[in-house]
Amino acid sequence: MARNGLLNPNARKALDQLKFEVASQVGVDYNQGYLGNVSSRDNGSVGGAMTKKVWQQYQNSK
């Protein structure tokens, strides 16, 4: 059975913190409210940078 939720409920807070940290690093203005004015390209750059950072942390933990 497929499961789309996070295994650790505390991970949501950590991922949100990472998202805002990465967004500020790549120059995207993420305030806690409405994000409809952020382009798909900007959102993609944040997601890509998050993935890269998580992957690097995983590689360093081996």
C-alpha positions in Angstrom: 0.0 0.0 0.0 1.4 3.4 -1.0 1.8 6.0 1.7 2.2 9.7 0.9 2.5 11.0 4.4 5.7 11.7 6.3 6.8 8.9 8.6 7.9 11.3 11.3 5.3 14.0 12.1 8.1 16.3 13.4 9.7 16.2 9.9 7.2 18.7 8.5 8.5 21.5 10.8 12.1 20.7 9.8 11.2 20.6 6.1 9.4 23.9 6.4 12.4 25.5 8.1 14.7 24.1 5.4 12.4 25.5 2.7 12.5 29.0 4.1 16.2 28.8 4.7 16.9 27.7 1.1 14.4 30.2 -0.3 16.3 33.1 1.3 19.6 31.7 0.0 18.4 31.6 -3.6 16.7 34.9 -3.4 13.0 33.9 -3.4 10.7 35.9 -1.1 8.7 33.3 0.9 6.6 34.8 3.6 4.4 32.6 5.7 1.2 33.7 3.9 0.1 33.6 0.3 2.6 32.2 -2.2 0.5 32.5 -5.4 2.7 35.4 -6.6 5.9 33.2 -6.7 6.6 31.8 -10.2 6.9 28.0 -10.9 10.5 28.6 -11.9 11.3 30.1 -8.5 9.4 27.4 -6.6 11.3 24.8 -8.6 14.6 26.4 -7.8 13.7 26.2 -4.1 12.7 22.5 -4.4 15.8 21.6 -6.3 18.1 23.3 -3.9 16.3 21.6 -1.0 16.7 18.2 -2.6 20.4 18.9 -3.3 21.0 20.0 0.3 19.2 16.9 1.8 21.1 14.6 -0.6 24.4 16.2 0.4 23.6 15.8 4.1 22.8 12.1 3.5 26.0 11.6 1.6 28.0 13.2 4.4 26.3 11.0 7.0 27.5 7.7 5.5 
